């Protein structure tokens, strides 16, 4: 097991998602989701590994809208969840059901991170916050719009533990974003300086 700081996990995840082929905005959202989960003491190693090995879908699925309720069903990926949240705002949905989540914990984190306007706040339909399901493999959740903010941890953990296979894949994917070493890249400022003042 690798032991990292939260900031290191966020940085490696963002670069790895860029190296996997995601646009910066999506890569940043995934990195912030990993940060939110690690702040609650959980690192989604299996989900991050699966995400890096999966074929990314070109377009998110279109949600089903039934009155004041939005439904996503099938193989629901992270882009689908984010698009579904946008639909929730556009249609002022009172409820949001997701069934068949491919990445349950990362999805919950993305929803929690949208707790502020314009999307509004969401809680589980039984009144609990999303953090109560962290670590669960449950692939479906039902949400309702509510008027209270999500519970936040009091402090970041000093170190977090991540599966070795996941960490190695994060580093491998992140490497895809590095500029190859050359005279031209060094002249442009890449790499380490010659002394501490460079």
N, C-alpha and C positions, 0 to 999 in steps of 0.2 A: 504494500500500500504506500502511496505517495502522500506526503504531508505538505500542504501548501497554505499560503495566506489566502484570504478571500480575494484580495486584489489580484493575486497571481492567477487564480482560477478564472476570474473575469477576463483578464487580459489574454490568457491562453485560449479561452473559449471563443472570444471575439475573433482572434486571428484564425483559429481553426475553422470557424464557420465561413469566414472569407475564403480560406483555402479550399473549403468544400464546394464553394461556388455560390454561396448566398450573397445577396446585396448587403451593403453596409448596414442599412436600417434594420434588416431582419437579423443579421449577425449580432448587432448591438442589442436587440430585443432578447435574443436567446442568451446572450452573456448576462444581461440584467436579470433574466429569469433564474439562471444558475446562481447568481448573487443572492437573490431573494430566498431561494431554497437553502443555500448554505448558511444564510443568516438565521434560519430556523433550525440549523443543525443537520441538514440533509443535503447530500450531494448526489444528483441523479446520474451516477456513472453509467448505468445500463442504458438510460435514455439518450445521453449524449453520444455514447458509442453507436447506438442504433441509428441516430440521426446522421452521424458522419458516414455511415455505411449505406444509407438509404438513397434511392433515386429521388431527387427532389421533384415535386410536381410543378409544372409550369404555371398553373392557375389554381387558385383556391376554389373549392366547391361552392355552389350557390346555396345559401340556407333556405329552408322552407319557412315561410312566414304564415302563422295562423293567428290572426287577430293581433293580440298583444304579446304573442309568444314566438320566439325564434328557435328553430330546431336544426341541428347539424347531426347527420347520421351517416355511418359508413366508416371508411378509413380516414378519420379526422386528424389531419396533421396540424402543425403549428400555424402555418399560413391560413388554414381554414379557421382556426380559433380566432386569429387576429381579424380576419375578414368578418367573421360572425359577430365579433364585438362591434365592429363598425356598423353592421346592419342593425344591431340592437339600438345603437344611438340614432341611426337614420329613421327607424320606425318606432322609436320611443318604446321599445319592448319592455314589458314588465317582467318577462321571464326568458330564460335562455337554457335550452337543454342540449347537451352534447352526448352522443352515444357512439362508441367505437373509437375512443381517443387512442391514437398511436403512442403519444407521449403524455401520459396523465399528469405527472407532477410538473413538468415544464409548462403544460397547458394551464394548470392551476396558478402557477406563478405569473404567467402572462396576464391572466384575468385579474389577479390581485394587483399587478402593476398598473392596470387601467382603472384603479379605484377612484381616481380623481376625474373631474370633468375633462373632456366632454362626454365620456362614456357613462359616467355615474358609478355608483357602488353596487357590488353584487355580493350576495351571501348564499350559502346553501339553503335549499328550500325549507330545511328544518330550523333555520335561524343561526346555524353555526358558521364560523368563518372558514375560508379555504384551508388555512393552516392546519385545521383539525384533520385533514385528509392527506397531509404530506407523508410520503413514504408508502402510500397505498397504491396498489396496482389496479384499483377500480377504474374501469375504462368508460364510465359514464357518470355525469354529474348533472344535477338540476339546480339552476340558480334563479334567484329572484332579486330584483332591484331593491335596495334598502337604503336607509338614511344614515348608516354609521360607517366609519372608516375601518379598514382592516387592522387587525392587531399586528403591531410591529415589535420585533425583539428589542430589548433594552440596549444590547451591545453586540458588536460582531464577535464571533468566536475567534480566538487567537490563531488557531490553525484548524484546517479541515482535512479530512482524509478522503482520498479519491482512489478508485481502483487502478491498479498499475496498467492494465490493458487500455483503459480509457485515457489515462494520462499520456501514455506513449502515442496513442492515436491523435490526441490533441496536439502534441508536439509535432507529429508528422504532418498533419494538415496545416498547422501554423507555418511550417517550413515552406509550404507552397507560396506563401505571401512574401517571402524574403527576396530582396534584390540580389541577383548573382554578383559575386565580387569581380570587379574589373577596375582598370585605371579610371575609366569614365565615372563609375559609380563612386569610387573613392574621392575623385575630384569634386563630385557633387555633394559630398559630405557624408556618405554612407560609411558605416563601420566605426571602430573606436578611434579616438584621437591619439596623437603622439604623446601628449602629456595631459595632466589633469586640467589644464586651462583651455584645452581645445574645445 
